[in-house]
Amino acid sequence: MTEDAKPAHLLAGELWWKAGIVYQVYPRSFQDTNGDGVGDLRGVTARLDYLAWLGVDALWLSPVCRSPMADYGYDVSDYCDIDPLFGTLADFDALVAEAHRRRLRVIMDFVPNHTSQEHPWFCEARSSRDNPKRDWYIWRDPAPDGGPPNNWISNFGGPAWTLDPATGQYYYHAFLREQPDLNWRNPQVRAAMHDVLRFWLDRGVDGFRVDVIWHLMKDEALRDNPMNPDYVPGEPEINTLVQLYSADQPEVMQVIAEMRAVLDEYDARVLIGEIYLPLERLVAYYGVDLSGAHLPFNFQLIQTPWHAASVARLIADYEAALPEGGWPNWVLGNHDQPRIAARVGEAQARVAAVLLLTLRGTPTLYYGDEIGLGRVPIPPERVRDPWEHNEPGRGRDPERTPMQWAPGPQAGFSTVEPWLPLDPAAQTRNVEVLRDDPNSILTLHRRLIALRRDHPALGIGAYRAVSLSGDVLVYDRLHGDELIRVALNFGHEACKIPVPSEPAREGLAWEVLLSSAGGRRGEVPQEGHFALAGDEALVLIRRAPAANGSTHPLPA
């Protein structure tokens, strides 16, 4: 995409991924065009006008590379081809071209930690101990008792080592046994994966979301992980250990810097890292002198209790932890986590939307959240997620169900029964029904995105905490002469939000830009305050009269 094609609302001198909004598409569940019940690339292309209408700036595609689908695309058998389930390379190229024509960027999922066991590299590696590609993976002799080389556990439960009888050694897999981990200490592996990045960058991809980036390097001695003293029975088995040696190793920073250098060979590309770590470790992934990931994904809102005090503390801690020049980002949900409406309820999902789209930093919106999808029931016979089969109750199917476009059969997603069930409320919870409802959650998202586009204070402005009182969090966004105030009621009781009284500044006026409940735009305070209903968020702007009688934002 050329600089001339940059979305008009992005300010001069600002990188698109700073002021922009990323929208995650799970291709299996977005739009089916060939009647097999599974979404495909042509389906994503067919829905680009919707994304342009919504107002987002980039779409991130979950994996579409060739794969036997043991973990639904996160087990790659060919990094430089599209799986036939989704289409062809020509379909991918058409998607990129059509997205760029609409001034939408395309971010691809990159899965470098492991391959499929069917990848030609692994087939060669397991053919003999002296095969040239043997060291492309992590192999070790059995322990003295014949068991695994160490105590590491798979993130999906069970041992992280599988014995290969033909060669008498175990191979390591942080996830399924069908997903052997690559050995990123091998320079040939790094070079091959850099070539993969260039393959897609040359096709016009605008960036990558890198899967489990903190797992890429392991302890060279493969020492046992310590037991977790804080483990609570009922948690996933992986939590029984502290992953001290199996992830987040110091050497990973150099690996990421080398990936970043590949992207820097191209103009205006973004590197996003999937990282589930505490804040103090998360921010390290910006790298020395910001040479690492542009955006180490901040998943803290997914894990933080949904209370005003907890969220306020998280924002303050995150802002304080960011390295100088590091750009923040926020996420409410993704393909691995329960949807926001499932976690906090429909009413608070609206408050969450205001939070996500008014905080400082790049927001990522997960498909379907904008229509209020919650936890879709999955009957036992329809379960697809391998994690659910390994550890019942951990499955991710409920957050991967099909997008709902219209009333009628299969909610406009397909002409046949989809690969996962639809929401029972699909006939009313869909784009066609919600897009013309001025008070719908979809309309709320579109209005928030428009506000972010039209007001630099929301797009790239500074953050300033204002107050925390009970269930209500208030903060400001500031840029130049513009001041916007956000008030979020995490509780169910109504209250009042005072506005500052500054008599020395004649004509000072506050007014409502947006309410999460709908309506109220242009409302001014009564007796020095705004009423805030339970489960409501308000976005306010401070204005002063102009010479022509109109209003303009007042300096902060």
MINU-567995 format. One record per residue (C-alpha): residue number from 1; x, y, z. Coordinates in steps of 0.25 Angstrom, whole numbers, m for minus. Example, Ala and Ser with C-alpha at 12.3 -4.5 7.8 and 13.67 -1.06 7.14 Angstrom:
// MINU-567995
    i      x      y      z
    1     49    m18     31
    2     55     m4     29
// end
This chain:
// MINU-567995
    i      x      y      z
    1      0      0      0
    2      6     13     m4
    3      6     25      5
    4     m4     32     m4
    5    m14     21      0
    6    m13     23     15
    7    m26     25     22
    8    m30     40     22
    9    m32     40     37
   10    m18     36     40
   11    m10     49     43
   12      3     52     36
   13     15     46     42
   14      8     36     50
   15      9     21     46
   16     m4     15     42
   17     m3      4     53
   18     m3     15     64
   19    m15     22     61
   20    m22     10     54
   21    m31     m1     59
   22    m28    m15     56
   23    m40    m25     54
   24    m37    m40     56
   25    m44    m49     46
   26    m44    m64     49
   27    m46    m68     34
   28    m53    m82     37
   29    m64    m74     43
   30    m65    m61     35
   31    m72    m65     22
   32    m74    m78     14
   33    m75    m76     m1
   34    m74    m90     m6
   35    m84    m97      3
   36    m75   m106     11
   37    m79   m100     24
   38    m65    m94     26
   39    m62    m79     24
   40    m51    m76     13
   41    m43    m65      7
   42    m53    m61     m4
   43    m63    m60      8
   44    m54    m50     15
   45    m52    m42      2
   46    m67    m42      0
   47    m69    m35     14
   48    m58    m25     12
   49    m69    m14     10
   50    m74    m17     23
   51    m61    m15     30
   52    m59     m2     22
   53    m73      2     27
   54    m70     m1     41
   55    m58      8     40
   56    m46     m1     44
   57    m32      1     38
   58    m26    m13     37
   59    m31    m28     37
   60    m23    m39     44
   61    m25    m52     38
   62    m24    m64     47
   63    m15    m75     40
   64    m19    m79     26
   65     m6    m86     22
   66     m6   m101     17
   67     m9   m110     29
   68    m15   m123     33
   69    m23   m115     43
   70    m20   m123     56
   71    m20   m110     63
   72    m28   m102     52
   73    m17    m96     44
   74     m7    m94     56
   75      0   m107     51
   76      6   m102     37
   77     11   m112     27
   78     14   m101     16
   79     17    m87     20
   80     17    m82      6
   81      3    m87      1
   82    m11    m86      5
   83    m19    m97     10
   84    m29   m102      0
   85    m40   m101     11
   86    m38    m86     10
   87    m35    m85     m5
   88    m23    m82    m13
   89    m11    m72    m14
   90    m19    m65    m25
   91    m30    m63    m15
   92    m21    m58     m5
   93    m15    m48    m14
   94    m29    m43    m18
   95    m32    m41     m4
   96    m20    m33     m1
   97    m22    m25    m14
   98    m37    m22    m11
   99    m34    m19      4
  100    m23     m9     m1
  101    m33     m3    m11
  102    m42      0      1
  103    m30      6      9
  104    m30     m6     19
  105    m17    m13     23
  106    m15    m28     24
  107     m8    m34     35
  108     m5    m49     34
  109     m3    m59     45
  110     11    m65     46
  111     13    m78     54
  112     28    m79     55
  113     29    m87     68
  114     25   m101     63
  115     21   m107     50
  116     12   m119     46
  117     18   m132     48
  118     14   m134     33
  119     23   m122     29
  120     34   m127     20
  121     45   m122     29
  122     40   m131     40
  123     38   m142     31
  124     53   m141     28
  125     57   m138     42
  126     50   m151     47
  127     56   m160     36
  128     69   m162     43
  129     78   m156     54
  130     88   m152     44
  131     78   m145     34
  132     83   m130     31
  133     69   m125     37
  134     70   m133     50
  135     75   m121     57
  136     63   m112     52
  137     55   m118     63
  138     58   m121     78
  139     62   m136     80
  140     67   m142     93
  141     70   m156     97
  142     61   m163    108
  143     63   m160    123
  144     70   m172    130
  145     57   m178    133
  146     53   m178    118
  147     43   m166    120
  148     43   m152    115
  149     56   m144    116
  150     50   m134    126
  151     37   m130    133
  152     32   m120    123
  153     17   m121    121
  154      9   m118    108
  155      1   m105    108
  156    m11   m114    104
  157     m9   m124    115
  158      0   m136    116
  159     15   m138    114
  160     22   m128    104
  161     31   m140     99
  162     27   m151     89
  163     36   m163     87
  164     39   m166     72
  165     41   m181     72
  166     49   m181     59
  167     60   m172     64
  168     59   m175     79
  169     58   m160     83
  170     48   m151     88
  171     44   m138     81
  172     38   m126     88
  173     25   m120     86
  174     19   m108     94
  175      5   m111     89
  176      0   m124     82
  177      9   m136     78
  178      5   m132     64
  179     12   m119     66
  180     27   m121     68
  181     35   m109     72
  182     46   m103     63
  183     60   m101     68
  184     62    m86     67
  185     76    m87     72
  186     79    m93     58
  187     83    m81     49
  188     77    m89     37
  189     63    m89     43
  190     64    m74     45
  191     68    m72     31
  192     57    m81     26
  193     47    m74     34
  194     52    m60     30
  195     50    m65     15
  196     35    m68     19
  197     33    m54     24
  198     39    m48     11
  199     30    m57      3
  200     17    m51      9
  201     23    m37     10
  202     26    m37     m5
  203     11    m41     m7
  204      7    m28      0
  205      4    m33     14
  206      5    m21     24
  207     10    m28     36
  208      9    m41     44
  209      4    m45     57
  210     14    m55     62
  211      8    m67     70
  212     14    m70     84
  213     26    m62     81
  214     31    m63     96
  215     32    m78     93
  216     42    m78     82
  217     55    m80     91
  218     56    m91    101
  219     67    m93    112
  220     79    m99    105
  221     81   m109    116
  222     66   m113    116
  223     66   m112    131
  224     53   m117    139
  225     43   m106    141
  226     40   m103    156
  227     27   m107    162
  228     17    m96    164
  229     14    m93    179
  230      2    m85    175
  231     m5    m96    167
  232    m20    m97    170
  233    m26   m111    166
  234    m35   m110    155
  235    m26   m100    147
  236    m20   m105    134
  237     m9   m115    136
  238      1   m106    130
  239      0    m97    142
  240      5   m108    151
  241     19   m103    147
  242     26    m90    146
  243     30    m89    131
  244     44    m83    135
  245     52    m91    125
  246     42    m95    114
  247     38    m80    110
  248     42    m66    111
  249     57    m68    110
  250     67    m56    109
  251     72    m60     95
  252     58    m59     89
  253     60    m44     89
  254     71    m45     78
  255     62    m55     70
  256     50    m44     70
  257     60    m33     67
  258     64    m41     54
  259     50    m43     50
  260     47    m28     52
  261     60    m25     43
  262     53    m33     32
  263     40    m25     33
  264     49    m12     33
  265     54    m16     19
  266     40    m12     15
  267     32      1     17
  268     21      3     28
  269     20    m11     33
  270     16    m16     47
  271     21    m27     56
  272     11    m31     67
  273     15    m42     77
  274      5    m51     84
  275     10    m51     99
  276      3    m56    111
  277     13    m51    122
  278     12    m41    134
  279     14    m26    130
  280     28    m25    134
  281     32    m37    125
  282     22    m33    114
  283     28    m19    112
  284     42    m25    110
  285     37    m30     97
  286     38    m16     91
  287     53    m19     91
  288     65    m11     93
  289     63      3     87
  290     50     m2     82
  291     56    m12     73
  292     46    m23     76
  293     31    m24     74
  294     24    m11     70
  295     12    m16     78
  296     15    m27     89
  297      0    m31     90
  298     m6    m26    104
  299    m16    m37    108
  300    m17    m31    122
  301    m32    m27    121
  302    m35    m41    118
  303    m29    m46    131
  304    m32    m34    140
  305    m45    m34    149
  306    m56    m26    143
  307    m56    m15    154
  308    m53      0    152
  309    m42      0    163
  310    m35    m12    156
  311    m36     m6    142
  312    m31      7    147
  313    m19      0    154
  314    m16     m8    141
  315    m16      5    132
  316     m7     12    142
  317      3      1    143
  318      3     m2    128
  319      6     13    125
  320     17     13    135
  321     23      1    130
  322     24      5    116
  323     38      8    111
  324     40     22    105
  325     34     22     92
  326     27      9     93
  327     13     10     87
  328      2      3     96
  329     m9     m6     91
  330    m21    m13     97
  331    m29    m25     94
  332    m42    m30    100
  333    m43    m44     93
  334    m38    m53     83
  335    m40    m67     77
  336    m34    m73     90
  337    m41    m66    101
  338    m56    m65    105
  339    m63    m54     98
  340    m65    m41    106
  341    m80    m42    106
  342    m78    m56    112
  343    m69    m51    123
  344    m76    m38    127
  345    m90    m39    121
  346    m97    m31    110
  347    m99    m18    118
  348    m84    m17    122
  349    m80    m21    108
  350    m84     m8    103
  351    m76     m1    114
  352    m64    m10    110
  353    m65     m5     96
  354    m64      9    100
  355    m52      6    109
  356    m45     m2     98
  357    m47      9     87
  358    m44     21     96
  359    m31     17    103
  360    m18     21     98
  361    m12     11     89
  362    m16      2     77
  363    m28     m6     80
  364    m31    m20     74
  365    m46    m23     72
  366    m50    m38     71
  367    m60    m41     60
  368    m74    m43     66
  369    m71    m35     78
  370    m77    m23     71
  371    m91    m30     70
  372    m90    m35     84
  373    m87    m50     82
  374    m85    m57     95
  375    m83    m71     99
  376    m90    m80     89
  377    m94    m94     94
  378    m86   m105     88
  379    m93   m119     89
  380    m83   m130     92
  381    m84   m136     78
  382    m80   m123     72
  383    m67   m120     80
  384    m56   m118     70
  385    m45   m112     79
  386    m33   m122     82
  387    m31   m115     96
  388    m45   m118    100
  389    m43   m133     97
  390    m30   m133    105
  391    m35   m124    117
  392    m50   m123    117
  393    m55   m110    120
  394    m44   m103    114
  395    m49   m102    100
  396    m49    m90     91
  397    m60    m94     81
  398    m70    m84     88
  399    m62    m72     83
  400    m60    m77     69
  401    m74    m79     65
  402    m79    m73     51
  403    m81    m58     49
  404    m96    m55     48
  405    m99    m46     36
  406   m114    m47     34
  407   m127    m53     38
  408   m131    m66     31
  409   m124    m80     29
  410   m110    m81     35
  411   m110    m66     38
  412   m104    m62     25
  413    m91    m69     28
  414    m93    m81     19
  415   m104    m89     11
  416   m101   m102     19
  417    m99   m105     34
  418    m87    m98     39
  419    m75   m105     45
  420    m79    m99     58
  421    m93    m96     64
  422    m99    m82     62
  423   m103    m73     74
  424   m118    m77     78
  425   m121    m63     76
  426   m115    m62     62
  427   m128    m57     56
  428   m128    m44     63
  429   m113    m43     67
  430   m107    m41     53
  431   m102    m29     45
  432   m114    m27     36
  433   m123    m25     48
  434   m113    m17     57
  435   m107     m8     47
  436   m120      1     45
  437   m123      1     60
  438   m118     14     66
  439   m117      8     80
  440   m110     m6     76
  441    m97    m10     80
  442    m92    m10     66
  443    m96      4     64
  444    m89      8     77
  445    m76      1     71
  446    m77      9     58
  447    m79     22     66
  448    m68     20     75
  449    m59     17     63
  450    m63     29     56
  451    m60     37     68
  452    m47     31     69
  453    m45     35     54
  454    m50     49     56
  455    m43     53     69
  456    m28     53     70
  457    m29     53     85
  458    m35     39     84
  459    m26     34     73
  460    m12     38     77
  461    m14     47     89
  462     m9     46    103
  463    m16     39    115
  464    m19     45    128
  465    m25     39    140
  466    m36     48    146
  467    m44     40    157
  468    m48     27    163
  469    m60     26    171
  470    m67     13    175
  471    m70      6    162
  472    m68     19    153
  473    m55     21    146
  474    m52     35    139
  475    m40     39    130
  476    m36     49    120
  477    m30     48    106
  478    m23     61    101
  479    m17     65     88
  480    m13     80     85
  481    m26     88     88
  482    m35     76     89
  483    m39     70    103
  484    m49     58    103
  485    m53     52    116
  486    m58     37    118
  487    m67     33    129
  488    m69     18    131
  489    m79     12    141
  490    m75     m3    144
  491    m86     m4    153
  492   m101     m5    152
  493   m105      7    160
  494   m108     21    155
  495    m99     33    159
  496    m94     47    156
  497    m82     51    149
  498    m77     65    153
  499    m71     74    143
  500    m60     85    146
  501    m65     99    149
  502    m55    109    143
  503    m62    123    144
  504    m50    130    139
  505    m51    124    125
  506    m64    129    120
  507    m73    121    111
  508    m67    108    115
  509    m76     97    112
  510    m76     81    113
  511    m85     73    105
  512    m88     58    102
  513    m81     52     89
  514    m86     38     92
  515    m94     29    102
  516    m92     14    102
  517   m107     13    104
  518   m110     22     92
  519   m115     36     90
  520   m111     47     99
  521   m102     54     88
  522   m101     69     90
  523   m106     68    104
  524   m100     78    114
  525    m98     77    129
  526   m109     80    138
  527   m105     87    151
  528    m91     84    149
  529    m92     69    147
  530    m96     59    137
  531   m105     47    141
  532    m98     33    138
  533   m108     21    138
  534   m103      8    143
  535    m95      0    132
  536    m93     13    124
  537    m81     20    119
  538    m81     34    114
  539    m71     41    105
  540    m71     56    107
  541    m64     68    100
  542    m60     81    106
  543    m63     93     96
  544    m63    108     96
  545    m71    117     87
  546    m65    122     74
  547    m66    136     68
  548    m77    131     58
  549    m85    125     69
  550    m81    111     67
  551    m73    103     77
  552    m59     98     77
  553    m50     89     86
  554    m44     97     98
  555    m29     96    101
  556    m26     86    112
// end
